[in-house]
Amino acid sequence: MKLIIAVVQDKDSNRLSEALVKANYRATKLASTGGFLKAGNTTFLIGTEDEHVEEVMSIIKDNCKSRDQLVAPISPMGGNADSYVPYPVEVQVGGATVFVLPVEQFEQY
């Protein structure tokens, strides 16, 4: 058994959740915040048998696409203002960061 942890952008969260339910996979959703953009993310915890990992990974990949977005940088507020860029910059957002971990024991009560 494996535990799949997928961190996805909030914009992709509902689409991924619906796709997992449609494929009969259960997931726990947790609200999370990214450190770089301080933007909202959703972390999915998905437990599945080893033979289903590739299918779940495919569902995640199909529903969480990366894209470019203009982002207004956060002011350094007391930090070094020399490197502060006061205009929006284009960054890549979306996609998914996925971890697959072995599960030593699973209990459901």
Sequence and secondary structure as in RCSB ss.txt:
>XXXX:A:sequence
MKLIIAVVQDKDSNRLSEALVKANYRATKLASTGGFLKAGNTTFLIGTEDEHVEEVMSIIKDNCKSRDQLVAPIS
PMGGNADSYVPYPVEVQVGGATVFVLPVEQFEQY
>XXXX:A:secstr
 EEEEEEEEHHHHHHHHHHHHHTT   EEEEEE TTT  EEEEEEEEE GGGHHHHHHHHHHH  EEEEEE    
 SSS GGG   S EEEEEESEEEEEEE S     
